[in-house]
């Protein structure tokens, strides 16, 4: 069976710091941004998350696993 997948990147920025979230998904930009928000909720204070912003950075070429 052949599986085709794409990596997507999203950036969560909080203050002077940032974190890049990488997601292997078929759901695209929405999944990458949601993963970045989830990381922020798990690792940052609620006040910091409220001030944070998330940006979609892009995707890889489709990759195939045989």
C-alpha positions in Angstrom: 0.0 0.0 0.0 1.3 3.5 -0.8 0.8 6.3 1.6 1.1 9.9 0.5 1.6 12.6 3.2 2.7 16.2 3.6 4.5 18.0 6.4 3.0 21.4 7.4 4.7 24.0 9.6 3.1 26.6 11.8 4.8 29.1 14.1 3.5 30.3 17.5 5.0 33.6 18.6 4.8 34.7 22.2 6.7 37.7 23.3 10.3 37.6 22.0 10.1 33.8 21.7 8.6 31.4 19.1 8.1 27.7 18.5 7.7 25.9 15.2 5.2 23.1 15.2 5.6 20.5 12.4 2.7 18.2 11.6 2.4 15.2 9.2 -1.2 15.4 8.1 -3.6 15.4 5.2 -5.7 18.1 6.8 -3.3 21.0 5.9 -3.0 24.5 7.3 -5.8 24.1 9.8 -4.2 21.1 11.4 -0.8 22.7 11.7 -2.2 25.9 13.3 -4.3 23.9 15.7 -1.2 21.8 16.7 0.7 25.1 17.4 -2.2 26.3 19.6 -2.3 23.0 21.4 1.4 23.2 22.1 0.9 26.7 23.5 -1.9 25.6 25.8 0.2 22.7 27.1 3.4 24.6 27.6 2.6 28.3 28.2 0.6 30.2 30.8 -3.0 31.1 29.9 -2.0 34.8 29.8 0.8 34.1 27.4 -1.4 32.1 25.1 -3.9 34.9 25.0 -1.2 37.3 23.7 0.3 34.7 21.3 -0.1 34.6 17.6 0.1 31.6 15.2 1.1 31.9 11.6 1.1 29.1 8.9 4.6 28.8 7.4 4.0 26.3 4.6 4.3 22.7 3.5 6.6 20.1 2.1 6.2 18.5 -1.3 4.0 15.4 -1.1 6.0 12.4 0.2 5.3 8.8 -0.6 5.9 5.8 1.7 5.7 2.4 0.1 
